[in-house]
Amino acid sequence: MTVSMIAAVGKNRELGKNNDLIWHFKEDMKFFRETTTGNTVIMGRKTFESLPHALPNRQNIVITSNADYAADGAEVATGIREALKKAKNDNVFIIGGGKIYAEFLSVADKLYLTEIDSECYEADTFFPEFDKLLYTAEKLTDFTVDGIHFSHILYTKK
């Protein structure tokens, strides 16, 4: 099983504010959809609740401390180990939020990061710090939209 994390981050590792993404680029949404479709996605309860529905064509697993939580279109797990055991695919993607990323960082094999050359001072959720020397980096794409540059970078653990 390969555990990957996928996220869009600003210059200061910003992920979101008020339980929503900061940046919405169609090129990034397409990258996310194409990368995760057909695989398992694991997320925290707040991330799941921020979505309009479970993500189609993917096994959705929601981590919450409430074992009685009902997530329409998703399975529920109360921790990392349980979530990974429920995964039915060889490729598992961790999709947020900040606390879930921090919990999975040590077990993640790959980080698919959309690195955005912008800042959001109102951000309240951040991607965890990680040592880039422990990874090889590969630039997958490069875009500039509305004057904002961003790249999709794949970090693979050495």
Protein Blocks (a to p, Z undefined) as FASTA:
>chain_A
ZZdddddddfkopabeehiafbdcfklmmmmmmmmgopacdddfklmmmpmbdcehiacd
dddfblkbccehiacdfbfklmmmmpmbfbdcdebdfklmmmmmmmpmbdcdddddbddf
kbcbdcddddfklpccddfbdcdeehiacdddddddZZ
